[in-house]
Amino acid sequence: MNLSEAIDHASTLFMPEFLFGMDDSMIEGERAVNEEALHLLIEEYFKNPDPSFGFDLVLDLADRNRSLSDMLPPETVGGDRSRSRNLASSLSDDDVLRGIAALQHRKPESVQKEAAGMNATRGVLYGSKPAKGTFVGIDIETTSNSPDRGYIVNIGWELIDLTDGAVPYDGESYFCGLPDQYEETGVPLSEVHKITWADVEGKLPFREDVELQKKLLKLLTKKPFMAHNAAFEDAWFLLHLPGYAEARKAGKVVPIDTRDICRALDPEVKFMSWEAHPASLEAWSQRRGTLAADEAERHLGLEDADLMLRTVMAELKERNLLK
């Protein structure tokens, strides 16, 4: 598929009734075409200063793909854990350097020059100057690994001022609804986040909740946001939050990955086995004392955002990076 074909495919009128009678393999084939088109369109949108389409075309195709996915067996811990290619495994190097610049209130060009000139490691860059300023900590719970297949069912955030002794404040939490079919089948991935139909019943789906969308976009364009594996939140907001892609492209949204901070600053990570998942939020917070050794990460938006912020503060304090 080339870009022209991707635009044509995304622009085609979607007729859901044509899908009835198709077996799972045929639906998966159509979904693969959608996801290839999405990948090409997203890539072109961010690469081209003046793309020939608006990002609404991408959001519409992602919605279409979710309708297809709803016709397939729900994703579960023990079932199909495949991912679409529209979920990046990490933020780009440029995004990481912009995040470091935001943490240190420096110009991104200065950090990029420092990184190139010194051939500096991430740990050196994060540790070169104290962190300061106000940031948003955010976490979402979803029904899938893939932002073009599933739904946001819970979102929570808090603010934090990066000064010694500060604590998170102004926390907010929202549950978001699902299509009616999930009343019978159950909420996918409930084995992880423990969210049930009773939690989301009667709630507006995130893609329909205009007020929540406006509030969230205003928040994310006002302050840089932190998330543990921020590439996940970034990919989901890209395909669920109107206006996010435009703001991201314009540099008005700055994601900061606290998992990357953990890997860069915490020396213990380098000496732990991969199987121990040393950079997971749960393991990191247990080492920093923000979560008891016998406690588990809650997997709810506000609770995990709060745990993440308190843990990154503990890490920064440990490295003398707070004033």
N, C-alpha and C positions, 0 to 999 in steps of 0.2 A: 504494500500500500504506500502511495506517495501522498504528499500534502494535499494536492488537489482532490484526490480520491477521498481523503479523510474529511475534507470540508464538505464534499458532496454527500458522503455517508451521514455526517452529523446533521446535514440540512434536510435529509429525507424525512418525509412525514411518517411518524411512527404509528403503526396500527397494531395495538396489542392483541386484537382478536385473531390476527394471522398466526400468532404463536401457539394457540391452543391446538393440541394434538401432536405437537412436536415432542420428541423424546429428549431426555436430559442431554445426550451428546449433541443434538442439534442446537439446543438452547446454549450449551457451553460454547459451541462454535460461533454462534452469533455474538455471544458475549466477548469472545476473544477478538472479533472484528471491532466491536465497540471500543475495547480497551486499547487496541493498537491505534485506532483513530484518535482516542483521547491523548495517548502518549505523544503522537505527532503534533497535535494541536497545541498542547501545553508547551512542548519544546519550541515550536515556532512562535508562540505568543511571547515568550520571554526572550527569545533570541532576536526577534525582529522588532526594531523600534516602531514600525508602523504596520502591524499585521493586517491582513485583508478581512479579518473577522473580529467580532467582539467576543469577550470571554463568556457572555451569556450562552453562546453556542456550545461551549464546553460544559457548562453547568447543566444545560438541557440534555446533552448526551449522557452525562453521568447519572442524571435522574432516570433516564431511559434504561441505563444499564442496571440500576438498582431494581427496576421493575422486572427485568429478566432474572436477576439473581433471586428474587422472591419466588420464582417458579421452581427453583432448585432446592434440594434439602438444606436446611439451615446449617451454618457453620458451627461446629462444636469442638470442644477440646480434643475429643477422640476421633473426630471425623476429618474431613478435608480441610487442611490448613494452607492450601495454596494461596498465593497472593497475586494480585494483578501487578503489572510493571509500573503502576502509577503510585507506588509507595516507595519512596527512596529509603535506603538503609541509614543514611546520615545526611546532615546538612553539607553543602558544598564547602570547600576550603575558603572561598570568598565570604560565604555566610558566617563561618566561624570567626574569621578575622574581623568582620563587621561587628559581631557580637562582643568580641574582646574590646574593640574600640568603644562600644556602648558602655560596657562595664567600667571602663577606665576614663570615660568622658574624653576620648581622644578622637582625632579624625581617622577614618578607616585607612586613608592613604598613608598615614604615619605608621600604623601598625603593619600594613602590607610592606612598607619600605623596611621596617625593622625585621620583619620575618624573612624577607629576601636577602637583606644585607648580612644578617647574622646567621642565616640558615637556622633560625631558632626553632626549638621544639615548642609544642603547644604549652608545655609546662612552664617554659621560660617566658613565653608571651603572657600567659595568664598571671604569672607571678611577678611581672616586671614593674607593676604599679598597683596601688590599692584600688579596690572596687568602691564605687560610690554612686549615689543617685537612687531613684525610685524605679522599681520594676514590678511587672505583673507576673505572678506565678499562676500557671494554668494547667489543668489536666482534663482530659475527656475520657469517657467510657463509651465503647461502640459495640456494634453487633457483628463486626467483621474486622479482619486485619486490613482489608482493602477499602479505601475511601470511595471507590466507585462501585462498590458492591453492597455496603452496609449503611447503617444509620447511627447517628450520635444519640445516645440515650441518656447521657448525664454529662454535665459540664460544671466545673467549679473553678473559682479563681480567688486570689487574694493579692494585696499589694504589700510590698516590703521596701523599707528604706535601708540601704546598705550602710549601716553605721553600727558600731559595736554595741551590743545589748538590745538592738531593735528586734521587734517581733512582728509577724504578719498581722495585717488588719484589713478591714472592709471586705471580708469574705462573702461570696455569693455562690449559690448552688441552684441548679435547675435540672429537672428531669424533662426529657423530650419524648414525644409519642412515637408510635410505630403503626404501620398498616394493621388493619383489624385481624388479618390472618394469624398474627402472632399471639392473639389471645388463646388460640387453640394449640399452636405449635410451641409456645413459650418463647422467651426472649433469648436469641442466640448469644452464646458465650456467657450465659448466666452462671456457668460453673466458675468463671473467673471473677466477675464483678458482683454476683449475687443480686443483680437487678431483676425483678420479676414484673409480670404484667401489671400487678397492683401498683407498682411504682410509676408506671408510664401511662396507665389507663386515663383517658380523658385529657391527656396533655397534647399540646400541639407538636407535631413533628418539627424538628429543627428547621427543615427547609421551608416550613410554612410559618414559622414564628418570626414575623418581621420585626417585632419590637426587640426580641432577644438578639436577632442578627444586628440591628442597629446599635444596641448597647455594646455588644461584643466588638464590632468593628471600630467603634469610637474608642474603646479601651485599648485595642491592639495598635491603633495608630497614634495613641497618645504617649504610651510608654513601651519600651522594649519588653518582650515577654520571655519568661523562662519556662521550660518544660523539660521533663526527663525523657530523653530521646525526642527532641523538639521536631525532628523530621516527620514524626508521626502526626503531631498536631498540625504542623505546617501543611502536610499533604491533605489532611481532612478539611481544614479550613479552606484550602484552595478549591476543593470540589463541593463544598457545602455552604460557604459564606459569601454571599454576593458582595462585590466590592473588594474582597480580600486580594484577589490576584492583581487587580489594578493598583492597589496600595502597595503590595509587595514589590511589584515591578518598579514603582516610583520610589522605592526606598523608604516608604513611610512605615513599614512594618519590619521590625528587627527581631528575629527569633534567636534565642540563646539556649544551647543544649547543655543542661546541667550534667547529663551523663558524660559529655565530653570534658566538662570541668572535673568531674570525679576521676576520669581516666588520666587526665593531664596532671592534676595536683596531688592526688592521694597515692603515695609511694607504695602502699600495701597492695594496690591493684596488680602491680607488676609481679608480685610474688605469690599470687593466688591462682589456683587452677581455673581454666576456662569454665569447667563444669560447675564451679561455685558461683558463677555469674557475679563476679566481684563488683561490677559497675551497675548492677541493678539497684533500684531505689531502696529496696528492702535491705539488701546486704550492706549498702553504703550507709544507710541510716542506722543500722545496728552497730556498725563500727564507730560511728560518730556519736552514739549515745542518744540519738533523737528517737529511736525505736528500741524497745527492750528486746533482748536476745530471743525471748520466747514469744514475741509478737510478730504478726504478719502485716504486710502492706494491705490496706483496706480495699483498694481498687474502687474508690469513688472519687469523683472530681475534686471537690473541695478538700476532703481529707488528705488525698495524695498531694494536692498542690501545697497544702500547709506543711506536710511532712517534707516535701522536696525543698521548700524555702527554708525551713528550720535546719535542714541538713546542709544545704549549700552555705548557709550562714556559719554553721559550725566548722565547715571545711575552710572557709575563708579566714575565720578567726584562728584556726589551727595554723594556717600559713602566714599569719600576721598581715593579712590583706584587707583588714577593716580598720578604719580610723575611729 
